[in-house]
Amino acid sequence: MVWSAMVTAMASALAALLGVFYGARLTAHRESANWTREQRLKAYADLLHAINKSHGAFTLIAASLELNGYSSSSREDPKIRAAMKEWNDGEHEIDKSLPLVELVVSKHMRPRVIGGIKHGFRTRMAALLMQLDYTKKVDREEWKSASSYAHQAMIELPEMLHDDIYRIDRVQSRSQIAATRLRHRLVHRFSKILGRSRRQR
């Protein structure tokens, strides 16, 4: 009977300790996931605002050039000059928002978000605008292609970033399910131990 009482006490204590441990671990994981989600929301919102400003200005310039028959003199159009300033402001805002994005973006999305934005299409836009502003060169097909790409990026990027935030919720949900299953298994196992211990008394 003494042994049965010891087994019962040990099993109860161990079950309580494991419950506290996994509960604390789950809480810490949930708090970390919530912090990451909040930081990504802020970083991605700032980045999207800057990209919409930059890419929107670029597509406006492209549309104005098309209306003017892609004439090199179009660069003197007040609308185009204002849009070029807007594009430049948007680019500065992108540069300011990228450091935080680099800190919080997932490994899965890093090549597409950081590589694509930091070292990708922005270089092409800058080259076309420099040609327009300094050499008065206007490549009709390049402008059409670049404008289409900028428009598409404004549609696809929000979806990509939304998926990166939603991925946190999926991981957190799987962790909660795993912890719940483990807790149920432990409760079931210790219940069997306690049941056998009581029968032996």
N, C-alpha and C positions, 0 to 999 in steps of 0.2 A: 504493500500500500504506500510505503514511503517512496519507493521508486516511481510509482504511478503519479504520486503528487508532484515529484520533482519533474517528471516528463511533462506533466500538464503545465506547471509553472514556466518551464523553459520554453515550451512551445508557444505559450501565450506571450511571453516576453519577446521571443524572436519574431513572432508575427507582428507585434507592435512596433519593434525596431525597424523591420523591413517596410512596414507601412509608412512610418515617418520618413525613412530614407527615400523611398520612391516618390512619396508625396512632395518632399523638398526638391527632389531632382526634377519632377514634372513642373513644379512651380517656377523653378529657376529657368527651365527651358521655355516655359510660356512667357515669362518676363523678357527673356532675351529675344524671342520671336516677335513680341509686341514692339520692343524697342527698334528692332531691325525694320519692321514694317513701317513704323512712324518715320524713321530716318529715310527710308526709300521713298515714301510718299512725298516728303518734303523735297528731297533731292530731285526726284523725277518730275515733280510739278514745276520746279524752277527750270529744269532742263527743257521740258516740253514748251514752256512759255518762250524761252529764248529761241528754240528751234523754229517754232511757229512764226516768230518775229522775223528771223533771218530768212527762212525758206519762203515765207509769205511775201516778203519784199522782193525776193529773187524772182518768184513767179510773176509778180506784178511788173517787174522790169521786162521780163520775157514777153509778157502780153503786150506791153507798150511798144516794144520793138517790132512785134508782129504787126501791130496796127500801123506803124510807121514804115512798113515794108522793109524792115531790117536795115534801115539807112544808118550810116555811121554818124550822121548829124543828130540822130535821136538822142544822143547822150546829153544834148543841151536842153532837152525837154524838162521843164520843172518837175513834172511827176516822176521822171526817171531819176533826176538828181535827188529828190526827196526819198525815193525808194532805196537808192544806193546808200544814203545816210542811215536809213532804217535797217538795212542789211548789215551795215558795219556795226551799229549798236547791238543788233542781235548776236553778231559774232562775238563781241566782247562779253555779252551776257552768257553765251555758251561756255566761253573760256573760264568765267567765274564759277559756273555751276558744275563743271566737270570734276574738279578735285573731290567734292563730296560724293558725287556719283561713283567715282572710282573706288571710294572707301566702302560703299554699301552695296554695290551691284554684285550679284551672284557670280560665281565662277562660270556657270553655264552661259550667262548672258554677256560676260565681260568682252569676249572677242567681237561680238556683234555690235554691242553698244559703244564701248570705248574705241575699239579699232575702227568701226565704221564711221563714228562721228569725229573722232580726234584726228584720224589720219586718212579719211576717205573722201567723201563727196565734197566737203567744204573746200578742199584744195582746187577742185575742178571749178566750183562757183567763183572762187577768188580769181582764178586765171582768166575766166571769161570776162569778169568785170574789169580786170586790169587791162585786158585787150581793148575793151570798149572805151575805157576812160583815157588810156594813154596812147594807144596805137590806132584808135578809131576802127579797129578790125571787128567785124561782126560775122561770125560763122553761123548761118541760118540753121543748119542741121544740128550743130552742137548746142545751140540755144534751145531748140525744140526738145532735144533729148534731155538736156540738163533740167529744163523746166518740168518735164514729165516726171523725172526722177525725184525732184524736190517735192512735187505734189504727192507722189506716192509715199515718200518718206514721212510726210505729215500724217498720213493715214495709218501706215504700218507701225511706226515707232510707238504710239500710245498703246497699241495692242501688245507689243513685245514687253513694254514696261509693266503693263497690267498683269501679264502672265507671270512676270518675275515676282510681283507682290503676291499674287494668288498662290504661287508655289510655296511661300512661307506657310500659308494656311493649310495646304495639303500636307506638308511635312509635320506641322504641329498636330493636325488631326490624326495622322498615323501614329505619332508618339503617344498621344492620349489613348488611342485604341490599344496599343501594345501594353501600356502601363495598366490599363483596366483589365486586360486579359491576364497579365501576370499577377495582379492583385487577386483576381478570382481564383487562379490556380493555387496561389499560396493559401488563401482562405480555405479552399476545398481540401488541400493536403493537410493542413493543420487541424481541420475539423475531423478528418479521418484519424489522425494521431490522437486527438483528444477523445474521440469515440472509443478507440481501442483501449486507451488508458482507463477510461471510466468502467469499461466492461471487465477489466482485470482487477478492479477493486473488490 
